[in-house]
Amino acid sequence: MAHLQPYVLMILQALVGLLAAFLLGIIAKLHRKLNVWLDIHTTSGQRDLLDKLAKEAAALAEATYIESGGPQKLEAAFDYITSRIGKLGIEVSSETIRAAIEKAVLDYNTGQPQESR
């Protein structure tokens, strides 16, 4: 029996190594899936926040700058959003902010009674 002990230990070490490699593979796969899930949900939450801020900014610009043109309203809405998301530490491109504002303005204008021009 003593002459089999080194072989048994070697087999047990190999099995423990295989088990450790298997567990590390599972952990790595779960880590990737968790990162994807976090990216999706973080982006979704940030997008919802951006949409809400864009609605606020569009309403504020429409109410505050009644006599002003579109570019001044857009600039005011853009400044409103960038100041808010800057405080929250969210990084969003200028194009994304502008798109959110344009969508909010369209939604705002379609919800308002049309004026005769």
N, C-alpha and C positions, 0 to 999 in steps of 0.2 A: 504494500500500500504506500509505503514511503517513496517508492520510485515513481508512483503516479501523481504524487502531490504537485510537482512542478508543472505538469501538464494541465492539471485541474486549475491551478492558479492562473496559468496562461489563458486558458479558455474563459475563465471568469473575468479576467481583465479585458479580454477581447469583447465579451458580451457587455460589460459595463461601458466600454468605449463606444460600441455600436448604439447602445441605449442613449448615451450622452449626445452622440452625433444626431440621432433621430430627434431627441428633444430640442436640441439647438435649431434644427431645421424647422420644426413646428413653431418654435418661438419666433424665428425670423419671418416665417410666413404670416403669423398673426401680427407681428410688428408692422409689416407692409400694409396689411389690411386695415389696421388701426390708423395708420398714417393717412391712408386714402379716405377713410371714414371721417377723420378729423378735418381733412382738407375740404371735403364736400360740405360738411356741416358748418364749418367756420365760414366758408365762402357764402353759403346760403344765408347764414345769420348776418353777415356783413352786407350782403345784397339787400336783405329785407330792411336793414337799418338805412342803407343808402336810399332806397325807395321812399321810406318814410321821411327822411330828411329832404329829399327832392320835392315831395308833396308840400312840405312846410315851406321850403324856399320858394316854390312857384307861387303859392298862395300869398306869401309875404311880399314878393316882388310885384304881383298883380295888384295887391291892395295898396302898397306903398308908392309905387311908381305908376300911377294911373295915367298921367299925361306923358310919360316917357315912352320911348320906343323899345322894341324887342332887345337890341343889344345891351341897353342899360339894365333891363330886367334880368337878362341872362347873366350879366356880370354880377349883379346883386345876389342872385340865387347861387351862383358859383362861389362867391365869397362866403355866403352863409354856410354852404355845405363844407367847404374846405376848412373853415374855422372849427366847425363841430367835429369833423372826423379827425382833424389834426390833434385835438384834445384827447380823443379816444385812442390815438396811436394806430389808426387804420390807414393803410396805404392803398390808394386807388388812383388809377390814371385819370388824366384830364378828360380823355375821351369818354371814359366810363361815367364820370360825373356829368359831363354834358349830355350824354345819352339819357341818363336818369332824369335830368332836368327837362329835356325835350319831351320825354314820355309823360312826366308829371304835368307839363304844360298842356299837352294834348288831352290828357285825362281831365284836367281842370277845365279846359275850354269846351270839351264835349259835354261836360256836366252843367255848364252855364247856359242860360237862354241866349240865343244868338241876337246880336244887335243888328238893326238895319244900317247898312252902310251906303 
